[in-house]
Structures are given as C-alpha cells and as structure tokens.
C-alpha cells in the first residue's frame, strides 16, 4: 500500500484550498470605469493587492537618510506598475538619482533598477486575507566606483498578506534576499520582516505606522530594527500624497530617514483600447 507522508498531504490540501479560493474570486471592473490608486508607499511593506487590471500606475518619491558616522544619503526614485492580468502585476522600480555625502565629500549619479512581478494568489474573504508572492531582480546600474552601488545582481523573493479589519488596513511581508558579493562570487542572504497598519484620521487624511527589521547580511552588515510613521492625503481616488519619518531602533539601523512622495494612477489601458477599438456605429 502506497503511503504519503502526512506533511506532504497537508501541504497538498492547503495548496488546493488556496487555489479554489483564488479561482472563485473575480476581478470585476467598476461599472463607471473609475480608477482607485493602490499605493505601495509610504511603507517598506507592499500591499498584497495589486493595481486594477489594465491600469498603469506610478509612484514617485524622495528620501533623505542620516546614517551614523556622518554619512548622508539622498534618493529620488520612481516605481511604474502595470496589472497585465487580473492577479498579475509587473513592476519597474528605478532610482533616478542617488547620492552620498561623507564628511563633506559628495558623489551623485544614477541608481540601480529593479524589475519584477507580483502574483495575487488569494483574494480577501471572510476566511482569508489577501495573499500574494513576488519576485524582483536588481539590475546594477549604479556606479560602484562612486560608492553608489555594488555592481552585482540581487534577487528578492517575497510573501505578502493584507487584511482590512474594523477600519484598519494591515500589510505583512516577509522576504528572502540574495545580495551579490562584491569581493567574490556567490551571494550573501538575509531576511526582511515587516508589519504596517493604516487608518483614516478624518476625510482624506490618514496615518500609517510600521515596524520592520532585517537579519544580518554578513560580518560587515548587521541586522537591525526600525519603525516608520507617515501621513497620507487622498487628493483624488487616483492621486495619493504621503510624507513621513523613519527612525532606527537598534544599532546598525540608519539614524533617521525623511520621506515624501505620491502615487498616481495614470491610465486604464484596457478601457482605452476597448474604446478605440469600437466602430463608429457602436457608439450610436
């Protein structure tokens, strides 16, 4: 008689259950064609939900970090997202400008790029939170000679969960990160764990709090824990502004970081293509 290990049997049942929940969910488009932004900002954690299907969305942000040992860093970055399928979003994250100042000596240049995708495997229901997995690869475009990048390719594998509870929105992420070694072949690795919560204060104004931490990467890069607090302002359903501060809680963490930016849903490509494809007689 064939015996299947209990662990494998349970794993198979969980996968089948998750697949059935995901299959039962549908990505319905708003009848009026409205677009609602899905900001990843201003937290380290990303939401498990993705942008509306067919929508192109951008995020633009500025960060100023005060490291320990008199090191200041400045970054201006952009994230471009497109939900090409109901539950699949592709991403291009680019650091347009990055700079570092050490005791009066400054270097500036183009930063690295990240290319990746996120797959939502379960939609939120009474029983389950929204669940997703994502992958991103770093394209090393920042200059190692200027100290702005490592010149190596990195990989990030992430599990995401999101849940709405009594007016609060929670995002939980855990990531396994492979960072290319600068002095030899191979990779160092660490883990990221982060939990954020958001709540609307009044009208368009909201507040977000987050606790996150990295494990030790190697002997020169220790793990650390930090926390972030930010305000968000929903100017329109498709335009959201944010600003906040990140303060390190343990040794090894950046002293503080000030952030500001916005999220904007640019266009619904599916609706635009659908309208342009109609014959003149269809609109009569």
KEDOMAR-954557 format. One record per residue (C-alpha): residue in three letters; residue number from 1; x, y, z. Coordinates in Angstrom, 1 decimal. Last residue first. Example, Ala and Ser with C-alpha at 12.3 -4.5 7.8 and 13.67 -1.06 7.14 Angstrom:
KEDOMAR-954557
PT  code  pos       x       y       z
PT   ser    2    13.7    -1.1     7.1
PT   ala    1    12.3    -4.5     7.8
end
This chain:
KEDOMAR-954557
PT  code  pos       x       y       z
PT   unk  284   -24.8    55.4   -31.6
PT   unk  283   -21.4    54.4   -30.1
PT   unk  282   -21.2    51.1   -31.9
PT   unk  281   -21.8    52.7   -35.3
PT   unk  280   -18.5    54.5   -35.1
PT   unk  279   -16.7    51.1   -34.7
PT   unk  278   -15.2    50.3   -31.3
PT   unk  277   -11.5    49.6   -31.0
PT   unk  276   -10.6    53.0   -29.5
PT   unk  275   -13.0    52.5   -26.6
PT   unk  274   -11.6    49.0   -25.8
PT   unk  273    -8.0    50.2   -26.1
PT   unk  272    -8.7    53.0   -23.6
PT   unk  271   -10.6    50.7   -21.2
PT   unk  270    -7.8    48.2   -21.2
PT   unk  269    -5.1    50.9   -20.9
PT   unk  268    -6.6    52.4   -17.7
PT   unk  267    -4.4    55.5   -17.3
PT   unk  266    -2.1    57.3   -14.9
PT   unk  265    -2.9    56.0   -11.5
PT   unk  264    -0.9    58.4    -9.3
PT   unk  263     1.1    57.7    -6.1
PT   unk  262     2.9    60.5    -4.3
PT   unk  261     6.1    61.3    -2.5
PT   unk  260     7.9    62.3     0.7
PT   unk  259    10.4    60.6     3.0
PT   unk  258    12.6    61.6     5.9
PT   unk  257    15.1    58.9     7.2
PT   unk  256    16.6    58.6    10.6
PT   unk  255    19.6    57.1    12.4
PT   unk  254    20.0    54.3     9.8
PT   unk  253    20.0    50.9    11.7
PT   unk  252    23.2    49.2    12.8
PT   unk  251    22.4    49.7    16.5
PT   unk  250    18.7    49.3    17.2
PT   unk  249    15.5    51.4    16.9
PT   unk  248    16.2    53.4    13.7
PT   unk  247    13.7    56.2    13.0
PT   unk  246    11.7    56.5     9.7
PT   unk  245     9.9    59.8     9.1
PT   unk  244     6.8    60.6     7.0
PT   unk  243     5.2    62.1     3.9
PT   unk  242     2.5    60.9     1.6
PT   unk  241     0.3    62.1    -1.4
PT   unk  240    -2.4    60.0    -3.0
PT   unk  239    -3.8    60.5    -6.5
PT   unk  238    -6.3    58.1    -8.2
PT   unk  237    -9.2    58.4    -5.7
PT   unk  236    -8.5    62.2    -5.5
PT   unk  235    -6.4    64.3    -3.1
PT   unk  234    -6.0    61.3    -0.8
PT   unk  233    -3.6    62.5     1.9
PT   unk  232    -1.2    60.2     3.7
PT   unk  231     0.7    60.8     6.9
PT   unk  230     3.7    58.7     7.9
PT   unk  229     5.4    56.8    10.7
PT   unk  228     8.2    54.3    10.2
PT   unk  227    10.0    52.0    12.6
PT   unk  226    13.4    50.3    12.6
PT   unk  225    15.1    47.0    13.5
PT   unk  224    18.6    46.0    12.6
PT   unk  223    20.8    43.2    11.1
PT   unk  222    24.5    43.6    10.8
PT   unk  221    26.3    44.4     7.6
PT   unk  220    30.1    43.9     7.8
PT   unk  219    30.0    40.3     9.0
PT   unk  218    27.3    39.4     6.5
PT   unk  217    23.6    40.0     5.9
PT   unk  216    22.3    40.1     9.5
PT   unk  215    18.5    40.0     9.7
PT   unk  214    16.5    42.9     8.6
PT   unk  213    13.7    44.6    10.6
PT   unk  212    10.3    46.2    10.3
PT   unk  211     7.7    48.1    12.4
PT   unk  210     5.2    50.3    10.6
PT   unk  209     2.7    53.1    11.3
PT   unk  208     0.4    54.8     8.8
PT   unk  207    -1.9    57.8     9.3
PT   unk  206    -4.7    59.1     7.1
PT   unk  205    -6.1    62.4     5.8
PT   unk  204    -8.8    62.4     3.1
PT   unk  203   -11.7    62.8     5.5
PT   unk  202   -10.5    62.3     9.0
PT   unk  201    -7.9    60.1    10.6
PT   unk  200    -8.0    57.1     8.2
PT   unk  199    -6.1    54.1     9.5
PT   unk  198    -3.0    52.3     8.4
PT   unk  197    -1.1    49.4     9.8
PT   unk  196     2.3    48.0     8.9
PT   unk  195     4.2    44.8     9.6
PT   unk  194     7.6    44.0     8.3
PT   unk  193    10.0    41.0     8.1
PT   unk  192    13.1    41.1     5.9
PT   unk  191    15.5    38.1     5.7
PT   unk  190    19.2    38.0     4.8
PT   unk  189    21.5    36.4     2.2
PT   unk  188    25.0    36.7     0.9
PT   unk  187    25.6    35.7    -2.6
PT   unk  186    28.1    34.0    -4.9
PT   unk  185    31.4    35.1    -6.4
PT   unk  184    33.9    37.2    -4.6
PT   unk  183    34.7    40.7    -3.3
PT   unk  182    31.3    42.5    -4.1
PT   unk  181    29.0    39.7    -3.1
PT   unk  180    25.7    39.6    -4.8
PT   unk  179    22.7    40.0    -2.4
PT   unk  178    20.1    37.3    -2.1
PT   unk  177    17.0    38.5    -0.2
PT   unk  176    14.3    36.3     1.4
PT   unk  175    11.3    38.5     2.1
PT   unk  174     8.5    38.6     4.7
PT   unk  173     5.6    41.0     4.3
PT   unk  172     2.6    41.9     6.4
PT   unk  171     0.1    44.6     5.4
PT   unk  170    -2.7    45.8     7.7
PT   unk  169    -5.6    48.1     6.9
PT   unk  168    -7.7    49.5     9.8
PT   unk  167   -11.4    50.5     9.6
PT   unk  166   -12.6    47.4    11.6
PT   unk  165   -10.2    44.9    10.0
PT   unk  164    -8.9    45.1     6.4
PT   unk  163    -6.2    42.4     5.7
PT   unk  162    -3.1    42.1     3.7
PT   unk  161    -0.5    39.2     3.2
PT   unk  160     2.7    39.2     1.2
PT   unk  159     5.4    36.6     0.6
PT   unk  158     8.6    37.9    -1.0
PT   unk  157    11.6    36.7    -3.0
PT   unk  156    14.3    39.3    -3.7
PT   unk  155    17.3    38.8    -6.0
PT   unk  154    20.4    40.9    -6.3
PT   unk  153    22.7    41.5    -9.3
PT   unk  152    26.2    43.0    -8.6
PT   unk  151    27.7    46.4    -9.3
PT   unk  150    27.7    47.1    -5.6
PT   unk  149    26.1    50.6    -5.8
PT   unk  148    26.7    54.3    -5.1
PT   unk  147    30.3    54.0    -3.9
PT   unk  146    31.5    56.2    -6.8
PT   unk  145    33.4    53.4    -8.4
PT   unk  144    30.5    51.0    -7.8
PT   unk  143    28.3    53.2   -10.1
PT   unk  142    24.6    52.4   -10.0
PT   unk  141    23.2    50.4   -12.9
PT   unk  140    23.1    47.0   -11.2
PT   unk  139    19.9    45.5   -12.5
PT   unk  138    18.2    44.2    -9.3
PT   unk  137    15.8    41.3    -9.6
PT   unk  136    12.3    41.2    -8.2
PT   unk  135    10.0    38.4    -7.2
PT   unk  134     6.5    38.5    -5.7
PT   unk  133     4.0    36.3    -3.8
PT   unk  132     0.5    37.2    -2.8
PT   unk  131    -2.2    36.7    -0.2
PT   unk  130    -5.3    38.7     0.6
PT   unk  129    -6.6    37.7     4.0
PT   unk  128    -8.6    34.5     4.3
PT   unk  127   -11.8    33.4     6.0
PT   unk  126   -14.2    36.3     5.5
PT   unk  125   -12.6    36.9     2.1
PT   unk  124    -9.6    38.7     0.8
PT   unk  123    -8.4    37.5    -2.6
PT   unk  122    -5.9    34.7    -2.8
PT   unk  121    -2.9    34.1    -5.2
PT   unk  120    -2.0    37.7    -6.1
PT   unk  119     1.0    37.4    -8.3
PT   unk  118     3.7    40.2    -8.1
PT   unk  117     6.3    40.9   -10.8
PT   unk  116     9.8    42.2   -11.0
PT   unk  115    12.4    44.5   -12.5
PT   unk  114    14.6    46.6   -10.1
PT   unk  113    16.9    49.4   -11.3
PT   unk  112    20.0    50.8    -9.6
PT   unk  111    20.9    54.4    -9.1
PT   unk  110    22.1    57.1   -11.5
PT   unk  109    24.7    59.5   -10.1
PT   unk  108    25.9    61.6    -7.2
PT   unk  107    29.0    61.7    -5.0
PT   unk  106    29.7    64.0    -2.2
PT   unk  105    32.7    64.7     0.1
PT   unk  104    31.8    67.0     3.0
PT   unk  103    32.3    64.4     5.7
PT   unk  102    30.6    61.7     3.7
PT   unk  101    27.8    62.6     1.3
PT   unk  100    26.0    60.0    -0.7
PT   unk   99    23.8    60.4    -3.8
PT   unk   98    21.2    58.6    -5.8
PT   unk   97    19.2    59.9    -8.8
PT   unk   96    16.6    58.2   -10.9
PT   unk   95    16.4    55.1    -8.7
PT   unk   94    14.2    52.9   -10.8
PT   unk   93    11.5    50.4    -9.9
PT   unk   92     9.9    48.6   -12.8
PT   unk   91     7.0    46.4   -12.0
PT   unk   90     4.7    43.7   -13.5
PT   unk   89     1.3    42.9   -11.9
PT   unk   88    -0.6    39.6   -12.1
PT   unk   87    -3.9    38.9   -10.5
PT   unk   86    -6.5    40.0   -13.1
PT   unk   85    -3.8    40.3   -15.8
PT   unk   84    -1.5    43.0   -17.1
PT   unk   83    -1.6    45.0   -13.9
PT   unk   82     1.0    47.6   -14.7
PT   unk   81     3.3    49.3   -12.2
PT   unk   80     6.0    52.0   -12.6
PT   unk   79     8.0    52.9    -9.5
PT   unk   78    10.1    56.0    -9.4
PT   unk   77    13.0    57.1    -7.3
PT   unk   76    14.9    60.1    -5.9
PT   unk   75    17.5    59.2    -3.3
PT   unk   74    19.6    61.1    -0.9
PT   unk   73    22.2    59.7     1.5
PT   unk   72    24.1    61.3     4.4
PT   unk   71    27.1    59.7     6.2
PT   unk   70    28.4    61.3     9.3
PT   unk   69    29.2    58.0    11.1
PT   unk   68    25.5    57.0    11.5
PT   unk   67    23.3    57.3     8.6
PT   unk   66    21.0    60.3     8.0
PT   unk   65    18.7    59.4     5.2
PT   unk   64    16.9    61.7     2.8
PT   unk   63    14.3    60.0     0.6
PT   unk   62    12.3    61.4    -2.3
PT   unk   61     9.4    59.5    -4.0
PT   unk   60     7.5    59.0    -7.2
PT   unk   59     4.9    56.2    -7.6
PT   unk   58     3.4    55.3   -11.0
PT   unk   57     0.3    53.4   -12.1
PT   unk   56    -0.8    51.8   -15.4
PT   unk   55    -4.2    50.2   -15.1
PT   unk   54    -5.3    47.2   -17.2
PT   unk   53    -6.4    45.2   -14.1
PT   unk   52    -6.7    47.4   -11.0
PT   unk   51    -3.3    47.7    -9.2
PT   unk   50    -2.3    44.8    -6.9
PT   unk   49    -3.4    43.5    -3.5
PT   unk   48    -0.8    42.0    -1.3
PT   unk   47     0.2    45.5    -0.2
PT   unk   46     3.9    46.3    -0.1
PT   unk   45     5.8    46.6     3.2
PT   unk   44     8.6    49.3     3.4
PT   unk   43     5.8    51.8     3.9
PT   unk   42     5.0    55.1     2.2
PT   unk   41     4.2    53.9    -0.5
PT   unk   40     2.9    50.8    -2.1
PT   unk   39    -0.1    52.8    -3.1
PT   unk   38    -3.1    51.2    -4.8
PT   unk   37    -4.9    54.1    -6.7
PT   unk   36    -8.6    53.9    -7.5
PT   unk   35    -9.8    54.2   -11.1
PT   unk   34   -13.4    54.7   -12.1
PT   unk   33   -14.9    52.9   -15.1
PT   unk   32   -18.5    53.6   -14.0
PT   unk   31   -19.3    49.9   -13.7
PT   unk   30   -16.2    49.3   -11.6
PT   unk   29   -14.2    46.4   -13.1
PT   unk   28   -14.7    42.9   -11.6
PT   unk   27   -11.6    40.9   -10.9
PT   unk   26   -13.2    37.6    -9.9
PT   unk   25   -12.6    35.4    -6.9
PT   unk   24   -13.6    31.7    -7.0
PT   unk   23   -10.3    30.7    -8.6
PT   unk   22    -8.4    32.2    -5.7
PT   unk   21   -10.4    30.4    -3.1
PT   unk   20   -10.0    27.1    -5.0
PT   unk   19    -6.3    27.6    -5.4
PT   unk   18    -5.9    28.3    -1.7
PT   unk   17    -7.7    25.1    -0.8
PT   unk   16    -5.7    23.0    -3.3
PT   unk   15    -2.5    24.4    -1.9
PT   unk   14    -3.5    23.7     1.7
PT   unk   13    -4.5    20.2     0.8
PT   unk   12    -1.2    19.5    -0.9
PT   unk   11     0.7    20.8     2.1
PT   unk   10    -1.3    18.6     4.4
PT   unk    9    -0.6    15.5     2.3
PT   unk    8     3.1    16.4     2.0
PT   unk    7     3.4    16.7     5.8
PT   unk    6     1.5    13.5     6.5
PT   unk    5     3.9    11.5     4.3
PT   unk    4     2.0     9.5     1.6
PT   unk    3     1.8     5.7     2.0
PT   unk    2     1.3     3.4    -1.0
PT   unk    1     0.0     0.0     0.0
end
